Protein backbone atom coordinates (compact mmCIF):
# COMPACT_ATOMS: atom_id res chain seq x y z
CA UNK A 1 0.00 0.00 0.00
CA UNK A 2 1.27 3.42 -0.91
CA UNK A 3 2.13 5.63 2.03
CA UNK A 4 -0.05 8.64 2.68
CA UNK A 5 1.34 11.68 0.91
CA UNK A 6 2.80 14.56 2.88
CA UNK A 7 1.17 17.96 2.22
CA UNK A 8 3.26 20.13 -0.09
CA UNK A 9 3.40 22.98 2.42
CA UNK A 10 5.12 20.69 4.95
CA UNK A 11 7.64 19.55 2.40
CA UNK A 12 8.34 23.12 1.37
CA UNK A 13 8.83 24.12 5.00
CA UNK A 14 11.29 21.28 5.48
CA UNK A 15 13.18 22.33 2.37
CA UNK A 16 13.41 25.92 3.55
CA UNK A 17 14.59 24.98 7.02
CA UNK A 18 17.29 22.74 5.61
CA UNK A 19 18.48 25.58 3.39
CA UNK A 20 19.82 27.46 6.40
CA UNK A 21 22.09 24.53 7.21
CA UNK A 22 23.27 23.74 3.69
CA UNK A 23 23.63 27.01 1.78
CA UNK A 24 27.36 27.30 2.50
CA UNK A 25 27.84 23.96 0.77
CA UNK A 26 27.15 25.64 -2.57
CA UNK A 27 30.66 27.12 -2.38
CA UNK A 28 32.39 23.80 -1.73
CA UNK A 29 35.04 23.01 -4.29
CA UNK A 30 34.79 20.08 -6.63
CA UNK A 31 37.41 17.94 -8.31
CA UNK A 32 38.53 17.37 -11.88
CA UNK A 33 38.84 13.65 -11.10
CA UNK A 34 35.54 12.61 -9.46
CA UNK A 35 35.42 9.00 -8.30
CA UNK A 36 32.33 6.84 -8.87
CA UNK A 37 30.40 6.04 -5.73
CA UNK A 38 30.97 2.50 -4.42
CA UNK A 39 28.26 -0.08 -5.18
CA UNK A 40 25.52 -0.41 -2.59
CA UNK A 41 25.57 -3.55 -0.49
CA UNK A 42 21.78 -3.92 -0.53
CA UNK A 43 20.13 -1.53 -3.02
CA UNK A 44 16.73 -3.15 -2.33
CA UNK A 45 16.76 -2.27 1.36
CA UNK A 46 13.42 -0.48 1.92
CA UNK A 47 15.03 1.79 4.53
CA UNK A 48 17.82 2.89 2.20
CA UNK A 49 17.79 6.63 1.59
CA UNK A 50 16.58 7.46 -1.92
CA UNK A 51 19.48 9.86 -2.34
CA UNK A 52 21.87 6.87 -2.37
CA UNK A 53 20.01 5.47 -5.38
CA UNK A 54 19.51 8.63 -7.40
CA UNK A 55 23.06 9.78 -6.72
CA UNK A 56 24.29 6.66 -8.53
CA UNK A 57 22.40 7.28 -11.76
CA UNK A 58 24.82 9.11 -14.02
CA UNK A 59 22.64 9.38 -17.13
CA UNK A 60 19.01 10.40 -17.65
CA UNK A 61 16.22 7.86 -17.97
CA UNK A 62 15.26 6.91 -21.52
CA UNK A 63 11.74 8.26 -21.01
CA UNK A 64 9.75 11.27 -22.27
CA UNK A 65 10.58 14.41 -20.25
CA UNK A 66 8.35 14.83 -17.20
CA UNK A 67 8.75 16.31 -13.71
CA UNK A 68 7.27 13.92 -11.15
CA UNK A 69 6.15 15.05 -7.69
CA UNK A 70 7.04 18.13 -5.69
CA UNK A 71 10.18 20.27 -5.83
CA UNK A 72 11.44 18.70 -2.58
CA UNK A 73 9.99 15.22 -3.08
CA UNK A 74 10.12 13.81 -6.56
CA UNK A 75 12.20 12.88 -9.59
CA UNK A 76 12.78 13.75 -13.24
CA UNK A 77 12.02 11.56 -16.24
CA UNK A 78 13.89 12.26 -19.46
CA UNK A 79 16.13 14.99 -18.07
CA UNK A 80 17.94 17.18 -20.58
CA UNK A 81 21.51 18.38 -20.06
CA UNK A 82 22.37 22.04 -20.32
CA UNK A 83 25.46 22.16 -22.58
CA UNK A 84 28.34 22.90 -20.24
CA UNK A 85 29.58 25.82 -22.36
CA UNK A 86 27.66 28.31 -24.46
CA UNK A 87 28.45 31.69 -25.91
CA UNK A 88 26.89 33.41 -22.88
CA UNK A 89 26.96 30.76 -20.14
CA UNK A 90 29.25 28.25 -18.46
CA UNK A 91 28.33 25.47 -16.05
CA UNK A 92 30.22 25.30 -12.76
CA UNK A 93 31.11 22.31 -10.54
CA UNK A 94 30.88 19.79 -13.36
CA UNK A 95 31.94 16.99 -11.00
CA UNK A 96 28.54 17.20 -9.28
CA UNK A 97 26.74 16.16 -12.50
CA UNK A 98 23.81 18.43 -11.69
CA UNK A 99 23.29 20.26 -14.95
CA UNK A 100 20.11 18.42 -15.99
CA UNK A 101 16.58 19.80 -16.03
CA UNK A 102 13.21 19.70 -17.72
CA UNK A 103 13.77 20.96 -21.29
CA UNK A 104 11.90 24.24 -20.85
CA UNK A 105 14.18 25.18 -17.95
CA UNK A 106 17.25 24.44 -20.07
CA UNK A 107 15.83 26.78 -22.72
CA UNK A 108 15.08 29.43 -20.10
CA UNK A 109 18.63 29.40 -18.72
CA UNK A 110 20.05 29.81 -22.22
CA UNK A 111 17.61 32.67 -22.87
CA UNK A 112 18.47 34.34 -19.56
CA UNK A 113 22.17 34.19 -20.38
CA UNK A 114 21.55 36.19 -23.57
CA UNK A 115 19.45 38.75 -21.69
CA UNK A 116 22.17 39.12 -19.05
CA UNK A 117 24.55 39.90 -21.88
CA UNK A 118 22.26 42.25 -23.79
CA UNK A 119 20.50 44.04 -20.91
CA UNK A 120 23.09 44.06 -18.13
CA UNK A 121 26.30 44.01 -20.13
CA UNK A 122 27.57 40.80 -18.54
CA UNK A 123 29.69 38.54 -20.76
CA UNK A 124 27.30 35.82 -19.61
CA UNK A 125 26.18 33.84 -16.56
CA UNK A 126 27.71 31.09 -14.45
CA UNK A 127 25.26 28.26 -13.79
CA UNK A 128 25.36 26.33 -10.53
CA UNK A 129 23.26 23.31 -9.60
CA UNK A 130 20.17 22.33 -11.53
CA UNK A 131 19.13 18.68 -10.99
CA UNK A 132 20.70 15.24 -11.18
CA UNK A 133 20.18 13.25 -14.40
CA UNK A 134 17.06 11.62 -12.91
CA UNK A 135 16.35 14.29 -10.32
CA UNK A 136 15.50 12.92 -6.90
CA UNK A 137 17.11 13.65 -3.53
CA UNK A 138 20.80 14.58 -3.56
CA UNK A 139 23.58 13.15 -1.43
CA UNK A 140 24.68 16.65 -0.41
CA UNK A 141 23.22 20.11 -0.48
CA UNK A 142 19.71 20.88 -1.63
CA UNK A 143 16.42 19.58 -0.35
CA UNK A 144 14.70 20.84 -3.49
CA UNK A 145 16.02 20.65 -7.10
CA UNK A 146 14.42 17.19 -7.34
CA UNK A 147 12.11 17.50 -10.35
CA UNK A 148 14.17 19.47 -12.87
CA UNK A 149 12.42 22.81 -12.33
CA UNK A 150 15.06 24.59 -10.18
CA UNK A 151 18.35 26.24 -11.17
CA UNK A 152 20.99 28.25 -9.30
CA UNK A 153 22.58 31.20 -11.09
CA UNK A 154 25.74 32.71 -9.63
CA UNK A 155 25.69 36.43 -8.91
CA UNK A 156 29.24 36.55 -10.24
CA UNK A 157 29.25 37.48 -13.94
CA UNK A 158 30.87 35.03 -16.30
CA UNK A 159 34.43 36.08 -17.17
CA UNK A 160 35.05 37.15 -20.74
CA UNK A 161 36.83 33.88 -21.50
CA UNK A 162 36.24 30.16 -21.17
CA UNK A 163 37.09 28.86 -17.73
CA UNK A 164 39.31 25.81 -17.38
CA UNK A 165 37.92 22.63 -15.90
CA UNK A 166 39.94 23.25 -12.76
CA UNK A 167 38.59 26.81 -12.42
CA UNK A 168 35.05 25.52 -12.71
CA UNK A 169 35.67 23.25 -9.74
CA UNK A 170 37.64 25.63 -7.52
CA UNK A 171 36.51 29.17 -8.31
CA UNK A 172 34.20 30.67 -5.68
CA UNK A 173 31.29 33.00 -6.29
CA UNK A 174 31.49 36.51 -4.83
CA UNK A 175 29.71 37.20 -1.55
CA UNK A 176 27.03 39.84 -2.13
CA UNK A 177 25.91 40.46 1.46
CA UNK A 178 27.50 42.90 3.90
CA UNK A 179 29.20 41.43 6.97
CA UNK A 180 26.47 42.65 9.29
CA UNK A 181 23.89 40.91 7.04
CA UNK A 182 21.71 44.03 6.93
CA UNK A 183 22.33 45.05 3.31
CA UNK A 184 24.31 44.22 0.20
CA UNK A 185 28.06 44.77 0.05
CA UNK A 186 28.53 47.87 -2.15
CA UNK A 187 31.98 46.62 -3.11
CA UNK A 188 30.43 43.54 -4.75
CA UNK A 189 26.91 44.53 -5.79
CA UNK A 190 26.56 46.61 -8.95
CA UNK A 191 23.65 48.31 -10.74
CA UNK A 192 23.71 45.44 -13.24
CA UNK A 193 22.71 42.76 -10.74
CA UNK A 194 19.10 43.77 -10.39
CA UNK A 195 18.74 43.79 -14.17
CA UNK A 196 19.80 40.13 -14.38
CA UNK A 197 17.39 39.09 -11.62
CA UNK A 198 14.64 41.15 -13.25
CA UNK A 199 15.26 39.39 -16.57
CA UNK A 200 14.75 36.03 -14.84
CA UNK A 201 11.65 37.16 -12.95
CA UNK A 202 10.05 38.51 -16.13
CA UNK A 203 10.04 35.05 -17.69
CA UNK A 204 6.37 33.92 -17.62
CA UNK A 205 7.27 30.38 -16.56
CA UNK A 206 9.24 31.54 -13.51
CA UNK A 207 7.21 31.15 -10.34
CA UNK A 208 9.71 32.20 -7.68
CA UNK A 209 13.23 33.49 -7.32
CA UNK A 210 14.97 33.03 -3.97
CA UNK A 211 17.60 35.49 -2.76
CA UNK A 212 19.09 36.58 0.54
CA UNK A 213 16.88 39.16 2.29
CA UNK A 214 19.60 41.81 1.93
CA UNK A 215 19.46 41.30 -1.83
CA UNK A 216 15.66 41.58 -1.83
CA UNK A 217 16.08 44.83 0.11
CA UNK A 218 18.47 46.16 -2.54
CA UNK A 219 16.13 45.14 -5.36
CA UNK A 220 13.25 46.98 -3.70
CA UNK A 221 15.41 50.08 -3.42
CA UNK A 222 16.94 50.02 -6.89
CA UNK A 223 14.33 48.58 -9.25
CA UNK A 224 13.12 51.12 -11.78
CA UNK A 225 10.18 51.23 -14.16
CA UNK A 226 7.78 48.28 -14.06
CA UNK A 227 8.20 46.68 -10.63
CA UNK A 228 5.55 43.98 -10.97
CA UNK A 229 8.25 41.28 -11.16
CA UNK A 230 9.35 41.96 -7.58
CA UNK A 231 6.56 39.81 -6.15
CA UNK A 232 8.29 36.70 -7.51
CA UNK A 233 11.52 37.46 -5.66
CA UNK A 234 11.36 35.93 -2.19
CA UNK A 235 13.78 36.25 0.74
CA UNK A 236 15.30 32.96 1.77
CA UNK A 237 18.04 31.67 4.05
CA UNK A 238 21.40 31.61 2.34
CA UNK A 239 21.48 32.64 -1.31
CA UNK A 240 24.22 35.15 -0.53
CA UNK A 241 26.22 34.22 -3.64
CA UNK A 242 23.55 33.12 -6.11
CA UNK A 243 19.87 33.37 -6.92
CA UNK A 244 17.59 30.37 -7.27
CA UNK A 245 15.12 30.18 -10.15
CA UNK A 246 12.04 27.99 -9.79
CA UNK A 247 9.65 27.50 -12.69
CA UNK A 248 6.04 26.36 -12.63
CA UNK A 249 4.87 22.86 -13.40
CA UNK A 250 4.69 22.68 -17.21
CA UNK A 251 1.20 23.06 -18.70
CA UNK A 252 -0.57 19.73 -18.92
CA UNK A 253 2.04 17.87 -16.88
CA UNK A 254 0.55 14.98 -14.95
CA UNK A 255 2.00 14.18 -11.55
CA UNK A 256 3.89 17.46 -11.10
CA UNK A 257 2.82 19.01 -7.80
CA UNK A 258 2.60 22.80 -7.90
CA UNK A 259 2.86 25.23 -5.02
CA UNK A 260 0.60 28.26 -4.52
CA UNK A 261 1.19 31.31 -6.68
CA UNK A 262 3.12 34.06 -4.86
CA UNK A 263 1.18 37.05 -3.60
CA UNK A 264 0.91 39.98 -5.99
CA UNK A 265 2.38 42.56 -3.61
CA UNK A 266 6.00 43.61 -4.16
CA UNK A 267 7.04 42.36 -0.73
CA UNK A 268 9.04 45.53 -0.15
CA UNK A 269 7.23 46.97 2.87
CA UNK A 270 9.25 47.09 6.12
CA UNK A 271 6.86 44.55 7.63
CA UNK A 272 7.57 42.14 4.75
CA UNK A 273 11.29 42.09 5.56
CA UNK A 274 11.21 42.56 9.34
CA UNK A 275 11.42 38.85 10.15
CA UNK A 276 14.54 38.38 8.02
CA UNK A 277 16.41 41.17 9.79
CA UNK A 278 15.33 40.18 13.29
CA UNK A 279 17.98 39.24 15.81
CA UNK A 280 16.66 35.68 15.99
CA UNK A 281 17.39 35.18 12.28
CA UNK A 282 20.60 37.18 12.02
CA UNK A 283 22.10 35.81 15.23
CA UNK A 284 20.39 32.50 15.97
CA UNK A 285 21.20 30.90 19.30
CA UNK A 286 22.46 27.32 19.23
CA UNK A 287 19.83 24.82 20.40
CA UNK A 288 20.12 23.61 23.99
CA UNK A 289 19.71 20.04 22.78
CA UNK A 290 21.52 19.06 19.57
CA UNK A 291 18.94 18.25 16.88
CA UNK A 292 18.61 14.69 15.72
CA UNK A 293 19.99 13.89 12.26
CA UNK A 294 17.42 14.62 9.60
CA UNK A 295 15.61 11.52 8.42
CA UNK A 296 16.14 10.93 4.71
CA UNK A 297 13.36 10.08 2.26
CA UNK A 298 13.19 6.50 1.04
CA UNK A 299 12.20 5.45 -2.46
CA UNK A 300 8.79 4.35 -1.14
CA UNK A 301 8.13 7.88 0.10
CA UNK A 302 8.63 9.40 -3.34
CA UNK A 303 5.84 9.28 -5.95
CA UNK A 304 5.32 5.73 -7.20
CA UNK A 305 6.44 6.73 -10.72
CA UNK A 306 9.93 7.50 -9.40
CA UNK A 307 10.69 3.79 -9.09
CA UNK A 308 10.18 3.42 -12.85
CA UNK A 309 12.29 6.53 -13.50
CA UNK A 310 15.08 5.15 -11.33
CA UNK A 311 15.04 1.72 -13.01
CA UNK A 312 14.57 2.84 -16.62
CA UNK A 313 17.41 2.22 -19.10
CA UNK A 314 19.95 4.99 -19.58
CA UNK A 315 19.33 7.42 -22.39
CA UNK A 316 22.28 7.07 -24.71
CA UNK A 317 24.44 10.18 -25.03
CA UNK A 318 24.13 12.00 -28.37
CORTA-V655127 format. One record per backbone hydrogen bond with DSSP energy under -1.0 kcal/mol. CO is the residue of the C=O (numbers start at 1). NH is the residue of the N-H. If there is no record, write none. Layout:
co->[CO & CO]
nh->[NH & NH]
This chain:
co->[7 & 8 & 9 & 10 & 11 & 12 & 13 & 14 & 15 & 18 & 19 & 22 & 23 & 24 & 25 & 42 & 45 & 49 & 50 & 51 & 53 & 54 & 60 & 61 & 66 & 68 & 69 & 70 & 71 & 73 & 75 & 77 & 80 & 84 & 88 & 89 & 90 & 93 & 94 & 98 & 99 & 100 & 101 & 102 & 102 & 103 & 104 & 105 & 106 & 107 & 108 & 109 & 110 & 111 & 112 & 113 & 114 & 115 & 116 & 124 & 125 & 126 & 127 & 129 & 131 & 132 & 134 & 146 & 148 & 149 & 151 & 152 & 153 & 159 & 164 & 165 & 166 & 167 & 168 & 169 & 176 & 178 & 183 & 185 & 185 & 190 & 192 & 193 & 194 & 195 & 196 & 197 & 198 & 200 & 203 & 205 & 208 & 209 & 210 & 211 & 212 & 213 & 214 & 215 & 216 & 217 & 218 & 219 & 227 & 229 & 230 & 232 & 234 & 239 & 240 & 241 & 243 & 244 & 245 & 246 & 246 & 250 & 255 & 269 & 269 & 270 & 273 & 275 & 278 & 279 & 297 & 298 & 299 & 303 & 304 & 305 & 306 & 307 & 313]
nh->[11 & 12 & 13 & 14 & 15 & 16 & 17 & 18 & 19 & 22 & 23 & 25 & 26 & 27 & 28 & 45 & 48 & 52 & 54 & 55 & 56 & 57 & 315 & 63 & 77 & 75 & 257 & 73 & 146 & 70 & 68 & 66 & 101 & 91 & 125 & 86 & 127 & 96 & 97 & 130 & 82 & 131 & 80 & 105 & 106 & 107 & 108 & 109 & 110 & 111 & 112 & 113 & 114 & 115 & 116 & 117 & 118 & 119 & 122 & 158 & 90 & 154 & 92 & 152 & 100 & 135 & 76 & 136 & 102 & 247 & 245 & 128 & 243 & 161 & 168 & 169 & 170 & 171 & 93 & 30 & 185 & 181 & 178 & 188 & 189 & 193 & 196 & 197 & 198 & 199 & 200 & 201 & 202 & 203 & 206 & 248 & 246 & 234 & 244 & 236 & 216 & 217 & 218 & 219 & 220 & 221 & 222 & 223 & 230 & 232 & 233 & 209 & 211 & 212 & 176 & 155 & 153 & 210 & 151 & 207 & 208 & 253 & 69 & 272 & 273 & 274 & 277 & 278 & 282 & 283 & 50 & 301 & 302 & 306 & 307 & 309 & 310 & 311 & 62]
